[in-house]
């Protein structure tokens, strides 16, 4: 990412790397504090608290307690989802062999 910033913005390579690292650090710090981080046209990162619950060992069927914990969720924006889908469909179309002509 730093290389892309270097090419597109015109900062030095060092400044670009520092900028990218600073942005990522700030996103991480906000998530650790339990804040929601929304990056427009990309995604939303959130921290959720999960309560203790009873799970089941799939091999033995034995019930086991699952301890409470905090989990991070990532929800892709509709813009990102559409870009991924468009890229997938584009690749799929390129891979499709030409249909035989009769």
N, C-alpha and C positions, 0 to 999 in steps of 0.2 A: 504494500500500500504506500509505503514511503516513497518508493520509486515512482509510482503514479503521481503522487503529490509533487515530487521534484519535477517531473516532465510537464505537468499541467499548470502548476501555479508559479513556478519560477523561483522557488526557494532553493537554497543549497541542499545537497543531500543530507547533511547533518541537521539542518533546520527542519527539513521534511520529516526525518526520522524522529526528531524530538517532538514535533507537532503531533504525529500519529501516536506516539507513545503516550503523550500527555492526554490526548482525547480518550484513548483506551483506558488509561489509569482513572480518569474522571468517571467514565462509565462504570468501571469496576467498583470504585468507591461508592457511587450512588447505589448500586445494587447491594453492596455489603451493608449499607445503612438501611436497606429495606425499601428504598425508593423505587418507583416505577420509572423506567427510562424509555422514552418513545423517540425513535429516530424516524422522522417522517419519510415515507416512501420506502422504508426498510423493514422495521419491526419494532415490537415493544418487548422489553425485558421486565419481568416482575418477579418478586420474591413472594412465595406463599408459605404460610405456616400450615403444616399438616398435623392433625391430631393423632394420638395413639389409636391404633385399630388392631383388629384381629385378622391375621392372614392365615394362609394354609400352605403347608409344605406340599408341593405338588407330587413328590415321590411317596411320602408316607400318609398324606392326608391329615397329618397332625396340625392342630391349631397352634399358631405361634403369635405372640404379640409383636407388633411392628411399632417401634418407638416413635414418638413425635419428632418432627424434624422440619427444617426449612428447605424448600426446593425453589429453584429458579425456573421460570417458564419463559419460553421464547415464542412469540406469536408473530408470524410473518405478516406484513401488510398485504393488502390486495394488489398493490402495485408490484411488489416483489413476486407474489404468486403468479401474476400474469406474465412477468418477464421470464420466470422459470418455465412456465408452460409454453410460452412462445419459443424459447430456446429449444425445449424438448421436441416440439412439433417440427421445428426447422431442421434439427438433426435427423429426426425420423424420416422426413421427406427426402433428405439427401441420401440416406442409406437405402431407401426403397429402390429395388432394381426396376429398370424401365420395363414396361409391359411389352410383351412380344407383339409385333405387328403382323397381321395375317395377310 
